[in-house]
Amino acid sequence: MMKKDKYIRFDWAVKRLLRDKANFDVLEGLLTVLLDRQIHIIDILESESNQQDYDDKFNRVDIKARDSENEIIIVEVQVTRELYFLERILYGVAKAITEHMALGELYSEVKKVYSISILYFDIGKGNDYLYHGQNTFTGVHTGDHLQVTVKERDALVQRLPSEIFPEYFLIRVNEFDKVATTPLEEWLDYLKNDYIRPDTTTPGLREAREKLVYYNMTPTERAAYDRHVDAIMIQNDVLGTAKLEGLIEGEEKGVVKVARNMKKLGISLDSIVLSTGLTIEEIERL
């Protein structure tokens, strides 16, 4: 019986397989679709994230790339779950800029950074599965965007902060619930469901169908991958339980607060029991 295609999770692939130059085309496809222009990876840059343990804290890869306008850019891809997430992506961008600029270079050599975060957890309220943000300077009274004028090679050049400051993309994987009809949606379908259409023509996913097949891994690689998936499932269970316990604890504290206030107002014990569900003994101890 022929085995059904089963594809490796992206968070595993980006740490292991996609660092191999032979597999750059998968990452190039994702970046091309997301940034809406052709991206060519030059190199995977060395950083703290190049640890290989399956339970490694940092799930991040820094990429040096060239876009279709021949501009060199630094791309930081993070697949992570952390409490202080916004602080983490700010730190990651700052580190990418400073790590990959030679000592003594002019500030004009600072490369633009694109921070791409693939989130497998709930970061907050919002209805979209893709968010984009960037630093801008807006007139407090006029509402216009500031253009900075600099002198470069004896000529005055106007630059927008958007040409220099980092751009942030937050991909909220769990919020994607559409039928994939565009290249970006196909990528989200893979990121969330590990599914790739057999007839896909989406950049990167065509190559992933050949290079990220689970059954193509060696038994040792599959065992390590299975441990990784098991660890994620356990982590999700623990976090889900903690969240539920937190909600329950919050509700209990809220009920106690209401009961205490009702008691201070002189409302009868019977009425407080009916309103809060607490027993007379619990209310009397408040």
C-alpha positions in Angstrom: 0.0 0.0 0.0 1.4 3.4 -1.0 2.1 5.8 1.8 0.2 9.1 1.8 2.5 12.1 1.7 3.2 13.5 5.1 5.1 16.7 5.3 7.5 17.9 8.0 6.3 20.8 10.2 7.8 24.1 9.2 9.1 25.0 12.7 11.3 21.8 12.5 12.3 22.3 8.9 13.4 25.9 9.4 15.8 24.8 12.1 17.2 21.7 10.4 16.6 21.1 6.7 16.2 24.7 5.4 19.6 25.8 6.6 21.1 23.6 3.9 21.9 25.6 0.7 20.3 22.9 -1.4 17.0 23.7 0.3 17.1 27.5 0.2 14.5 27.5 -2.6 11.8 26.6 0.0 12.6 29.6 2.2 13.0 31.8 -0.9 9.5 30.9 -2.0 8.0 31.9 1.4 9.9 35.2 1.4 8.9 35.9 -2.3 5.2 35.3 -1.6 5.2 37.3 1.7 7.3 40.3 0.5 5.7 40.3 -3.0 9.0 40.4 -4.9 11.6 37.9 -5.9 14.0 37.0 -3.1 17.3 35.2 -3.5 19.0 33.9 -0.3 22.8 34.6 -0.2 23.5 32.9 3.1 22.2 31.7 6.4 24.0 34.0 8.9 25.6 32.7 12.1 23.7 33.5 15.3 22.9 32.1 18.7 19.9 30.4 17.1 22.0 27.9 15.3 21.6 25.4 18.1 20.5 22.0 17.1 18.8 20.6 20.2 15.2 19.8 19.6 14.1 21.7 22.7 16.3 24.7 22.0 15.0 27.9 23.4 15.6 30.0 20.3 13.7 29.1 17.2 15.1 31.7 14.9 17.1 31.9 11.6 18.8 35.0 10.2 19.1 35.2 6.4 21.1 37.4 4.2 19.2 37.9 0.9 19.1 40.0 -2.2 15.7 41.2 -3.6 14.7 41.9 -7.2 15.8 45.5 -6.9 19.3 44.2 -6.1 19.1 45.5 -2.5 20.8 43.4 0.3 18.4 42.7 3.1 18.5 40.8 6.4 15.5 38.6 7.1 14.9 37.2 10.5 12.4 34.3 10.7 11.2 33.4 14.1 8.9 30.4 15.0 8.5 30.9 18.7 6.3 30.8 21.8 7.4 33.2 24.5 5.7 35.3 27.2 7.5 38.5 26.3 7.1 38.1 22.6 7.1 41.7 21.4 10.3 42.4 23.4 11.8 39.2 21.8 11.2 40.4 18.3 12.6 43.8 19.1 15.7 42.2 20.6 16.0 39.9 17.6 15.9 42.8 15.1 18.5 44.8 17.0 20.7 41.8 17.3 20.4 41.1 13.6 21.4 44.6 12.7 24.4 44.8 15.1 25.7 41.3 14.6 26.0 41.6 10.8 27.6 45.0 10.6 31.4 45.2 10.6 33.0 47.3 13.3 33.9 50.7 11.9 31.4 50.6 9.0 29.4 53.7 8.2 25.8 53.8 9.3 24.9 54.0 5.7 25.9 50.3 5.5 23.1 49.3 7.9 20.9 46.8 6.1 17.1 46.9 6.2 15.7 44.0 8.3 12.4 42.2 7.8 11.3 40.4 10.9 8.9 37.5 10.1 7.3 35.8 13.1 5.3 32.6 12.5 3.1 32.4 15.6 1.5 29.1 16.7 0.0 30.7 19.8 -2.5 33.4 20.6 -0.8 36.8 20.8 -4.0 38.9 21.3 -7.2 40.2 19.8 -7.4 40.6 16.0 -9.4 39.1 13.1 -6.6 38.8 10.5 -4.0 36.0 10.2 -1.3 38.4 8.8 -0.3 41.7 10.4 2.4 44.2 9.2 4.0 47.1 11.1 6.8 49.5 10.8 8.2 52.6 12.4 7.0 55.9 10.8 7.3 59.5 11.8 4.0 61.3 11.5 3.4 65.0 12.0 1.6 65.6 15.3 -0.3 68.5 13.9 -0.2 68.0 10.1 -0.4 64.2 9.8 2.2 64.1 7.1 5.1 61.5 7.0 8.6 62.9 7.4 11.1 62.5 4.7 14.7 62.7 5.8 17.1 64.6 3.5 20.7 63.4 3.6 23.8 64.2 1.6 25.2 61.2 -0.3 27.9 61.3 -3.0 27.6 65.1 -3.2 23.9 64.9 -3.8 20.9 65.5 -1.6 18.8 62.3 -1.3 15.4 62.1 0.3 14.6 58.9 2.2 11.6 57.8 4.0 12.0 56.0 7.3 10.2 53.1 5.6 13.3 52.6 3.5 15.5 52.1 6.5 13.6 51.0 9.5 12.7 47.3 10.1 9.4 45.9 8.9 7.5 43.3 11.1 5.2 40.6 9.8 3.2 38.6 12.3 1.7 35.4 10.8 -1.0 34.1 13.2 -1.2 30.5 12.0 -4.1 29.5 14.2 -6.3 32.3 12.9 -6.2 31.0 9.3 -9.4 29.1 8.5 -9.9 29.8 4.8 -9.9 27.5 1.7 -6.5 28.3 0.2 -6.8 30.0 -3.2 -3.8 32.3 -3.3 -0.1 31.6 -2.9 -0.1 33.2 0.6 -3.1 31.2 1.7 -1.4 28.0 0.4 1.6 28.8 2.6 -0.7 29.3 5.6 -2.4 26.0 4.9 1.0 24.3 5.0 2.1 26.2 8.1 -1.1 25.3 10.0 -2.1 21.9 8.6 1.2 20.6 7.1 -0.8 20.3 3.8 0.6 21.0 0.4 -1.7 20.7 -2.7 -0.4 18.0 -5.2 -0.8 20.5 -8.1 0.6 23.5 -6.3 2.6 26.1 -8.3 3.3 28.3 -5.3 6.9 29.3 -5.0 8.6 27.3 -2.3 5.8 24.8 -1.8 6.6 23.0 -5.1 10.1 22.4 -3.7 8.8 21.5 -0.3 6.7 18.7 -1.8 10.0 17.0 -2.7 12.3 18.1 0.1 10.1 18.1 3.3 8.5 14.6 3.0 8.4 12.9 6.4 9.1 9.4 5.0 12.3 10.6 3.2 14.0 11.2 6.6 16.2 8.5 8.0 14.9 6.5 11.0 17.1 8.5 13.4 15.8 11.8 11.9 12.2 10.6 12.1 12.7 9.7 15.8 14.1 13.1 16.6 11.2 14.8 14.7 8.6 12.7 16.5 10.1 13.7 19.8 9.8 17.3 18.7 6.1 16.9 17.8 5.4 15.1 21.0 7.1 17.9 23.0 4.9 20.5 21.2 1.8 18.6 22.0 2.7 18.3 25.7 3.6 22.0 25.8 0.2 22.9 24.2 -1.6 20.7 26.7 0.3 22.3 29.6 -0.4 25.8 28.4 -4.1 25.0 27.7 -4.5 23.6 31.2 -2.8 26.6 32.7 -5.0 28.9 30.8 -8.1 27.0 31.8 -7.0 27.0 35.5 -6.3 30.7 35.2 -9.8 31.4 33.9 -11.3 29.3 36.6 -9.2 31.0 39.3 -10.2 34.4 37.8 -13.9 33.6 37.9 -13.6 32.4 41.5 -11.9 35.5 42.6 -14.5 37.6 40.8 -17.3 35.8 42.5 -15.7 36.2 45.9 -15.2 40.0 45.2 -18.9 40.3 44.3 -20.0 38.4 47.4 -17.8 40.5 49.6 -19.3 43.8 48.2 -22.9 42.5 48.5 -22.2 41.6 52.1 -20.8 45.1 52.8 -24.0 46.6 51.4 -26.1 44.5 53.8 -27.7 42.3 51.3 -29.2 39.1 52.9 -27.2 35.9 52.9 -29.9 34.1 50.9 -29.7 36.7 48.1 -25.9 36.4 48.0 -26.1 32.6 47.8 -28.6 32.9 44.9 -26.4 35.5 43.1 -23.0 33.9 43.5 -23.5 30.2 44.1 -21.3 30.4 47.3 -22.4 28.6 50.5 -23.5 30.4 53.6 -20.4 29.2 55.4 -18.1 30.6 52.6 -19.9 33.9 52.6 -19.7 34.2 56.4 -15.9 33.7 56.2 -15.5 36.7 53.9 
